[in-house]
């Protein structure tokens, strides 16, 4: 297995380590629920250095990246970040990513760790124009600082670079970033995240990641900050209805089906998969990804069948299978079981009732408008 530049920090903290996307990663430290609640109430820090980063440079960089993703990269200003799916020609999803614009001739694409090699090959196969492409994933450390106290902690730690200028980061809008320094170390602070909370994702050189991680901890001992693993990251993103590749989206799903139509700019310009998505939109969607609230005891898990609801309220039964759960858990914030799953379009309206088969038993579930959680 590969390790991130922060493996030493995880070992020192006695994190429970597991294999994820070929990396040895912390699944939890003090416990998933405790870590989840810390992010909702104070702050959490995550190692996400396993993610992939591809850099595009050259006169054709902007146009090249714009063609690779479904969203409108051409409208980005310098210092802005854009979320977007990447699609195959048939409209299926290669991955979802973030695009960072430094300027028109310098952009960065951040992709999921599990898809890094596949994405790299796909980008090479579909790249057009005067562009130099570089994979800087192994040379990059990435730390996510998330929660209502994240800005305060960032200011206390990374706002003191000794040279001034970092305070401007606290004023950047969501989905923007700034290039800064901390103790002579270059880094990027991006107001983005995968938790549903405010916060920053901090990109740095791999060799600087441990020192930055430790400095954040030393300055935030009284702020409720704790280290968080992949377990809490998953429950947090599910509450915020943020899709996970391989569960909620994949090659067999389209952005339109996944509720990501707002990221598909069919009128903006050409991109890989546009023709298929235009046709799908014209024909109408046969299924949609929905939020499900379980109405009685039972936790829906990935792969569990979603069925037509039969029987009575007191004795529900599973009718014909109509879909399956893509992600599910018991929400630590809400105290009830929640799930995402694909259902026929006619059942995607909030208030619709379905059954989820949980260990052979039918559990009533209600389609609700997402997300499950939205920060105050």
C-alpha positions as CSV (number, residue, x, y, z in Angstrom):
1,X,0.0,0.0,0.0
2,X,1.0,3.6,-0.5
3,X,1.1,6.0,2.3
4,X,0.4,9.8,2.5
5,X,2.9,12.4,3.8
6,X,0.9,12.3,7.0
7,X,1.3,8.6,7.9
8,X,3.6,9.6,10.8
9,X,0.9,11.8,12.3
10,X,-1.7,9.0,12.0
11,X,0.6,6.5,13.7
12,X,1.4,8.9,16.5
13,X,-2.3,9.5,17.1
14,X,-2.9,5.7,17.1
15,X,-5.5,6.0,14.3
16,X,-7.2,2.8,13.1
17,X,-5.6,2.4,9.6
18,X,-7.3,0.7,6.6
19,X,-6.7,0.3,2.9
20,X,-8.5,2.8,0.8
21,X,-7.8,3.4,-2.9
22,X,-4.4,1.7,-2.5
23,X,-3.4,3.9,0.4
24,X,-3.1,3.2,4.1
25,X,-5.6,5.7,5.5
26,X,-7.1,6.5,8.9
27,X,-10.7,5.3,9.1
28,X,-11.1,6.8,12.6
29,X,-9.2,8.1,15.6
30,X,-11.5,8.7,18.6
31,X,-14.6,7.3,16.9
32,X,-16.7,8.1,13.9
33,X,-19.6,9.7,15.8
34,X,-17.3,11.8,18.0
35,X,-15.4,13.0,15.0
36,X,-18.5,13.7,13.0
37,X,-20.0,15.8,15.9
38,X,-16.7,17.7,16.3
39,X,-16.9,18.9,12.7
40,X,-20.6,19.9,13.1
41,X,-20.0,21.7,16.4
42,X,-16.3,22.9,16.3
43,X,-13.7,21.7,13.8
44,X,-12.1,18.6,12.4
45,X,-8.9,18.0,10.4
46,X,-8.6,15.4,7.7
47,X,-5.8,13.9,5.7
48,X,-6.9,13.9,2.0
49,X,-3.4,13.7,0.5
50,X,-4.5,10.6,-1.4
51,X,-6.4,12.7,-3.8
52,X,-5.0,13.3,-7.3
53,X,-3.9,16.7,-8.7
54,X,-3.3,17.3,-12.5
55,X,-1.8,20.6,-13.7
56,X,-2.5,22.1,-17.1
57,X,-0.3,24.8,-18.5
58,X,-0.1,26.6,-21.8
59,X,-2.0,28.8,-24.2
60,X,-4.6,26.2,-24.7
61,X,-5.1,25.1,-21.1
62,X,-8.4,26.9,-20.4
63,X,-10.1,25.6,-23.5
64,X,-8.7,22.1,-23.0
65,X,-10.0,21.8,-19.5
66,X,-13.3,23.3,-20.5
67,X,-13.8,20.5,-23.0
68,X,-13.0,17.8,-20.4
69,X,-15.7,18.7,-17.9
70,X,-19.5,19.3,-18.1
71,X,-19.4,22.6,-16.2
72,X,-18.4,26.0,-17.6
73,X,-14.7,26.4,-16.9
74,X,-14.5,29.4,-19.3
75,X,-16.5,31.6,-16.9
76,X,-14.0,31.2,-14.0
77,X,-12.1,34.1,-12.7
78,X,-8.5,33.8,-11.5
79,X,-8.6,32.3,-8.0
80,X,-11.9,30.6,-8.5
81,X,-12.8,26.9,-8.0
82,X,-15.4,24.9,-9.9
83,X,-17.0,21.6,-9.1
84,X,-17.8,19.4,-12.1
85,X,-18.4,15.9,-13.4
86,X,-16.3,14.4,-16.1
87,X,-18.2,12.3,-18.6
88,X,-17.7,9.6,-21.2
89,X,-19.1,10.1,-24.6
90,X,-22.2,8.2,-23.6
91,X,-22.9,10.5,-20.7
92,X,-21.7,8.2,-18.0
93,X,-19.5,9.7,-15.3
94,X,-15.7,9.2,-15.4
95,X,-15.3,11.0,-12.1
96,X,-16.2,14.3,-10.4
97,X,-13.6,16.8,-9.8
98,X,-12.6,20.4,-8.7
99,X,-11.0,22.7,-11.2
100,X,-8.8,25.5,-10.0
101,X,-8.0,28.5,-12.2
102,X,-4.7,30.3,-11.4
103,X,-5.0,32.1,-14.8
104,X,-6.0,31.2,-18.3
105,X,-2.8,29.3,-18.9
106,X,-2.5,27.5,-15.6
107,X,-5.3,25.3,-14.2
108,X,-5.4,22.4,-11.8
109,X,-7.9,19.5,-11.7
110,X,-8.3,17.6,-8.4
111,X,-9.7,14.0,-8.8
112,X,-10.7,11.2,-6.5
113,X,-7.9,8.9,-5.3
114,X,-9.6,5.7,-6.5
115,X,-9.9,7.1,-10.0
116,X,-6.5,8.7,-10.3
117,X,-4.9,6.3,-12.8
118,X,-8.1,6.0,-14.9
119,X,-8.6,9.7,-14.9
120,X,-5.0,10.4,-15.9
121,X,-5.3,8.1,-18.9
122,X,-8.8,9.5,-19.9
123,X,-7.4,13.1,-19.7
124,X,-4.4,12.2,-21.9
125,X,-6.7,10.5,-24.4
126,X,-9.1,13.5,-24.7
127,X,-6.7,16.4,-24.3
128,X,-6.6,18.9,-27.2
129,X,-4.6,22.0,-27.9
130,X,-1.3,23.6,-26.8
131,X,-1.2,22.1,-23.3
132,X,1.5,20.7,-21.0
133,X,0.0,18.2,-18.5
134,X,1.7,17.1,-15.2
135,X,0.5,14.8,-12.5
136,X,1.7,16.4,-9.2
137,X,-0.3,14.0,-6.9
138,X,2.7,12.4,-5.2
139,X,4.4,15.7,-4.6
140,X,1.3,17.3,-3.0
141,X,0.0,17.2,0.6
142,X,-3.7,18.0,1.1
143,X,-5.3,18.8,4.5
144,X,-8.9,19.6,5.1
145,X,-9.8,21.9,8.0
146,X,-13.6,21.8,8.4
147,X,-16.2,23.1,10.8
148,X,-17.7,26.3,12.3
149,X,-14.4,27.2,14.0
150,X,-12.2,26.4,10.9
151,X,-11.7,30.0,9.9
152,X,-10.7,31.0,13.5
153,X,-8.2,28.1,13.6
154,X,-6.8,28.9,10.2
155,X,-6.2,32.5,11.2
156,X,-4.5,31.5,14.5
157,X,-2.2,29.0,12.8
158,X,-1.6,29.8,9.1
159,X,-2.5,33.5,9.2
160,X,0.9,34.2,10.9
161,X,3.4,33.8,8.1
162,X,5.7,36.5,9.4
163,X,5.4,38.4,6.1
164,X,1.8,39.6,6.2
165,X,-0.7,39.0,3.5
166,X,-2.4,35.9,4.7
167,X,-5.3,37.7,6.4
168,X,-6.9,38.2,3.0
169,X,-7.6,34.4,2.9
170,X,-10.2,34.8,5.6
171,X,-12.2,37.0,3.3
172,X,-12.3,34.8,0.2
173,X,-15.7,33.5,-0.9
174,X,-16.7,29.8,-1.0
175,X,-15.1,28.1,-4.0
176,X,-12.2,30.5,-4.2
177,X,-8.6,30.1,-3.2
178,X,-5.5,32.1,-2.4
179,X,-1.8,31.4,-2.7
180,X,0.0,32.0,0.6
181,X,3.1,31.1,2.6
182,X,3.5,29.8,6.1
183,X,7.0,29.9,7.6
184,X,8.5,30.1,4.1
185,X,6.4,27.1,2.9
186,X,4.2,27.8,-0.1
187,X,0.6,26.6,0.0
188,X,-2.9,27.1,-1.4
189,X,-5.8,27.7,0.9
190,X,-9.1,26.9,-0.8
191,X,-12.5,27.6,0.8
192,X,-13.9,24.2,-0.2
193,X,-14.7,20.9,1.5
194,X,-16.7,17.7,1.5
195,X,-18.5,17.9,4.8
196,X,-21.3,20.4,4.5
197,X,-19.5,22.8,6.8
198,X,-17.4,25.9,6.1
199,X,-13.6,25.4,6.0
200,X,-10.5,25.2,4.0
201,X,-8.6,22.6,2.0
202,X,-4.9,23.3,2.2
203,X,-2.6,22.2,-0.6
204,X,1.2,22.1,0.1
205,X,4.3,20.3,-0.8
206,X,4.3,16.8,0.5
207,X,7.4,17.4,2.7
208,X,5.6,20.3,4.4
209,X,2.4,18.5,5.2
210,X,3.4,17.0,8.6
211,X,4.7,20.4,10.0
212,X,1.5,22.2,8.9
213,X,-0.7,19.4,10.4
214,X,1.1,19.6,13.7
215,X,1.1,23.4,13.8
216,X,-2.7,23.5,13.3
217,X,-3.1,21.1,16.3
218,X,-0.8,23.0,18.6
219,X,-2.6,26.2,18.0
220,X,-6.1,24.7,18.3
221,X,-6.0,22.6,21.5
222,X,-8.7,24.8,23.1
223,X,-10.9,25.1,20.1
224,X,-12.4,21.6,20.0
225,X,-10.4,20.5,17.0
226,X,-9.9,16.8,16.6
227,X,-8.4,14.6,13.9
228,X,-11.0,12.8,11.7
229,X,-10.9,9.8,9.5
230,X,-12.6,8.5,6.4
231,X,-15.6,7.2,8.5
232,X,-16.7,10.6,9.6
233,X,-15.9,12.1,6.2
234,X,-18.4,9.7,4.7
235,X,-21.2,10.3,7.2
236,X,-20.7,14.1,6.9
237,X,-20.8,14.1,3.1
238,X,-23.9,11.9,3.1
239,X,-25.8,14.3,5.4
240,X,-24.9,17.1,3.0
241,X,-26.0,15.0,0.0
242,X,-22.5,15.1,-1.6
243,X,-22.1,12.2,-4.0
244,X,-19.4,9.6,-3.6
245,X,-17.9,8.1,-6.8
246,X,-18.4,4.3,-6.9
247,X,-21.5,4.6,-4.8
248,X,-23.8,7.4,-5.9
249,X,-22.3,8.1,-9.3
250,X,-20.3,6.0,-11.7
251,X,-19.9,5.0,-15.3
252,X,-23.5,3.8,-15.4
253,X,-25.1,7.0,-14.1
254,X,-25.3,10.5,-15.7
255,X,-25.0,13.8,-14.0
256,X,-28.7,14.5,-14.9
257,X,-29.9,11.4,-13.1
258,X,-27.7,12.1,-10.1
259,X,-29.2,15.6,-9.5
260,X,-26.1,17.3,-10.8
261,X,-27.9,19.0,-13.7
262,X,-26.7,22.4,-12.3
263,X,-23.2,21.4,-13.2
264,X,-24.1,20.5,-16.8
265,X,-23.9,23.6,-19.1
266,X,-25.4,22.4,-22.3
267,X,-25.5,25.9,-23.8
268,X,-22.0,27.0,-22.8
269,X,-19.8,25.1,-25.2
270,X,-18.7,21.7,-26.4
271,X,-17.5,18.9,-24.0
272,X,-17.1,15.2,-24.0
273,X,-20.5,13.6,-23.4
274,X,-22.6,16.7,-24.4
275,X,-24.4,15.0,-27.3
276,X,-25.6,12.1,-25.1
277,X,-26.7,14.4,-22.2
278,X,-28.7,16.6,-24.6
279,X,-30.4,13.5,-25.9
280,X,-31.1,12.3,-22.4
281,X,-32.6,15.6,-21.3
282,X,-34.8,15.7,-24.4
283,X,-36.1,12.2,-23.9
284,X,-36.7,12.7,-20.2
285,X,-35.1,10.9,-17.2
286,X,-36.2,7.4,-16.3
287,X,-34.7,7.5,-12.8
288,X,-33.3,10.0,-10.3
289,X,-31.1,9.9,-7.3
290,X,-33.2,10.8,-4.2
291,X,-32.8,11.4,-0.5
292,X,-34.6,8.7,1.7
293,X,-35.6,9.1,5.3
294,X,-36.3,5.8,7.0
295,X,-39.6,5.8,8.8
296,X,-38.9,3.0,11.3
297,X,-35.9,1.2,12.7
298,X,-33.5,-0.2,10.2
299,X,-30.4,1.2,8.5
300,X,-30.2,1.1,4.7
301,X,-26.8,0.2,3.4
302,X,-25.1,0.4,0.0
303,X,-26.7,-2.2,-2.3
304,X,-29.9,-2.8,-0.4
305,X,-32.9,-3.2,-2.7
306,X,-35.5,-0.3,-3.0
307,X,-38.9,-1.7,-3.7
308,X,-42.4,-0.6,-4.4
309,X,-44.3,-0.3,-1.1
310,X,-47.0,-2.8,-0.4
311,X,-48.9,-4.1,2.6
312,X,-50.0,-1.7,5.4
313,X,-48.2,1.0,7.5
314,X,-48.0,-1.5,10.4
315,X,-47.0,-4.4,8.2
316,X,-45.1,-3.1,5.1
317,X,-44.1,-5.5,2.3
318,X,-41.6,-5.2,-0.5
319,X,-43.2,-5.1,-3.9
320,X,-41.2,-5.3,-7.2
321,X,-37.6,-4.1,-7.0
322,X,-37.3,-0.5,-8.4
323,X,-33.8,0.5,-7.5
324,X,-31.1,0.2,-4.9
325,X,-29.5,2.2,-2.1
326,X,-26.2,3.8,-3.1
327,X,-25.3,5.2,0.3
328,X,-26.8,4.8,3.8
329,X,-26.1,5.3,7.5
330,X,-27.6,6.4,10.7
331,X,-27.2,10.2,10.7
332,X,-25.3,11.3,13.9
333,X,-26.7,14.8,13.5
334,X,-30.3,13.9,12.9
335,X,-30.4,10.7,15.0
336,X,-32.2,8.7,12.3
337,X,-31.4,6.5,9.3
338,X,-30.9,8.2,6.0
339,X,-30.0,7.0,2.5
340,X,-29.4,7.9,-1.1
341,X,-30.7,5.8,-4.0
342,X,-32.0,5.7,-7.5
343,X,-35.8,5.4,-8.0
344,X,-38.0,5.7,-11.1
345,X,-38.6,9.4,-12.0
346,X,-42.3,9.2,-11.1
347,X,-41.4,8.3,-7.5
348,X,-38.7,11.0,-7.1
349,X,-41.1,13.6,-5.9
350,X,-40.7,14.5,-2.1
351,X,-43.4,12.7,-0.1
352,X,-43.3,9.5,-2.2
353,X,-43.1,6.3,-0.2
354,X,-41.0,3.3,-1.0
355,X,-39.8,0.2,0.9
356,X,-36.1,-0.6,1.5
357,X,-35.3,-4.3,2.1
358,X,-33.1,-4.4,5.2
359,X,-32.0,-8.0,6.0
360,X,-35.1,-9.5,4.5
361,X,-37.5,-7.0,6.2
362,X,-39.4,-4.2,4.5
363,X,-38.7,-0.8,6.0
364,X,-40.9,2.2,4.9
365,X,-38.9,5.1,3.6
366,X,-40.0,8.6,2.4
367,X,-38.4,10.6,-0.4
368,X,-37.5,14.0,1.0
369,X,-35.9,17.1,-0.6
370,X,-32.2,17.1,0.1
371,X,-29.8,17.7,1.6
372,X,-30.5,16.0,4.9
373,X,-28.4,18.7,6.7
374,X,-27.6,22.3,5.8
375,X,-25.4,24.3,8.0
376,X,-27.0,27.2,9.9
